[in-house]
Amino acid sequence: MWQVCQIFAFNPADDWISCLFHCFSPQHESGSMDTLPLLRPELLPLVERTGSTDVSAETLTSFRAFLDQKAGQAFLQAEDYPVKLEQLHIPGPDGAPDIRLFTLRPDKSSSESRPVLLHFHGGGQVAGRPELATTQLCKFVQALDCVVISPDYRLAPETPFPGGLEDAYTTLCWIHDNADSLGIDPAKIGVTGESAGGNIATAVCLLARDRKGPAILFQNLLYPMLDDRTIIGESDPSPVAGQFIWTRASNTYSWQAFLNPVLPASADVSVYASPARATDLSGLPPAFLSVGTLDLFLDENLTYARALIRSGIPVELEVIPGACHVFDEMETSFGRKSLERRIASMAYYFG
């Protein structure tokens, strides 16, 4: 049984740890503490491989290329799983370009309609594509005997809010309306997403409720990006969050690009762009949230989980000690347990 309060401490006198810290994360904001001693040692290679360059207008091209390369590598791993991969194209919303859908289904026929998992990839709303999560999605297909559909939604800054969200909602409606031809059960639709994809998954639930759209069984969220106010200049920033992988500087650029021309932390930000701002959470589907204690999104995830609970929404909350953003990209025992919990939660609602 892992403990929420558990941390991993290193001897501060070890010179190599000091060296690693300065190599991996040279940007260190005023008022924060050195959090490398709190990081699980299994995640050190992830931090080293990812580097410490903030995402900005100047680095966006290289960031996109980095994620595209990772997506290509992940896609090749699908051959290790008994799944069928397919690309579909559906009409975009209101004359927008067609939406490419990355679909995965079990490599075996079934006489019964399968549940469907609508997935949204991460990338800070400015980068990434569905294939990034291929390995994880293959595991979902195999464990849940479901169909997975992941749209290649439009990205900022080329298409700011609400373009990507409208792509997502259009995909949800298309899935529901074409359930028979897809071999899926329209009464068993769940949504999932990581980071920026968690933002879209959450916003789709709000939008489906408010537009009286297709019913969603659950929202399964992995370190979701929920609040535009978690940026540089935040009034009470966490001293232990956001040092690794996804920093406040990256987050600030991402929200600026996504919300343009609206400014992050201003009064004009829509709740569909920043779901943590929503005050009415009634009628939303049950939620599973997983986040690490060193993740920049920890506080906003805890706040959102608390708000859901106070609205009478069933919530499962997993807080992983010593874990940073994208901790699941490393093969670790705690990462495997986290994935098992996510799958068990989805299986419960699909069942």
Summary of the structure (lengths in Angstrom):
residues: 351
radius of gyration: 19.4
end to end distance: 25.6
largest distance: 63.3
contacts: 1195
relative contact order: 0.15
helix: 41%
strand: 16%
